[in-house]
Amino acid sequence: MSASQLWSERRENRVTVHASCHTCGGPWGFTNLLVTKLPDGRIQFDPHATGCCTVTIEDDAARTVLNALAKWLG
């Protein structure tokens, strides 16, 4: 198994989104938003990928976010 396959298998339940933090005021892509599917099925958003402040949502809320993004992105 290649290193890239190991990397993708270990991280298939999470994705890093390059974003901007209005509080920190850094440039676009300065902040990493880590989005993880937890073992119990909930979705966790971790701004700055530090674990200091996380937002966790359940299925219905995740579908609301999904539907809003689909509508906004066309």
C-alpha positions in Angstrom: 0.0 0.0 0.0 1.4 3.4 -1.0 1.8 6.3 1.4 -0.9 8.2 -0.5 -3.4 5.3 0.0 -2.6 5.2 3.7 -3.1 8.9 3.9 -6.5 8.9 2.2 -7.8 5.9 4.2 -6.9 7.5 7.5 -8.5 10.7 6.5 -11.6 9.6 4.7 -13.8 10.9 7.5 -12.3 14.4 7.5 -11.5 17.2 5.1 -9.6 20.5 5.5 -11.2 23.5 4.0 -9.0 26.6 3.3 -10.9 29.6 4.6 -10.6 33.0 6.0 -11.0 34.1 9.7 -12.5 37.5 10.1 -11.4 37.6 13.8 -7.8 36.9 13.1 -7.8 39.0 9.9 -5.4 36.7 8.0 -5.4 36.4 4.2 -7.7 34.0 2.3 -6.6 30.4 3.0 -4.9 31.4 6.3 -7.4 29.4 8.4 -7.8 25.7 8.1 -11.4 24.6 8.8 -11.3 20.9 9.7 -14.5 19.1 9.1 -14.8 15.6 10.6 -17.5 12.9 10.5 -17.4 11.5 14.1 -17.9 7.8 14.8 -21.4 8.4 16.1 -22.4 10.1 12.7 -22.3 13.7 13.8 -20.3 16.3 11.9 -17.8 18.4 13.7 -16.4 21.8 12.4 -13.1 22.8 14.0 -12.0 26.3 13.0 -8.2 26.7 13.0 -8.0 22.8 13.4 -6.8 23.3 17.0 -9.7 21.6 18.9 -10.1 24.8 21.1 -13.6 25.6 19.8 -15.6 23.1 17.8 -19.1 23.1 16.4 -20.9 19.7 16.2 -24.1 19.1 14.3 -26.4 16.1 13.9 -28.0 14.7 10.7 -30.8 17.2 10.3 -28.5 20.2 10.8 -26.0 18.7 8.4 -28.7 18.3 5.7 -29.7 21.9 6.3 -26.1 23.0 5.6 -25.8 20.7 2.6 -29.1 22.0 1.1 -28.1 25.7 1.7 -24.7 25.1 0.1 -26.3 23.3 -2.9 -28.7 26.2 -3.4 -26.1 28.9 -3.1 -23.6 27.1 -5.3 -26.2 26.2 -7.9 
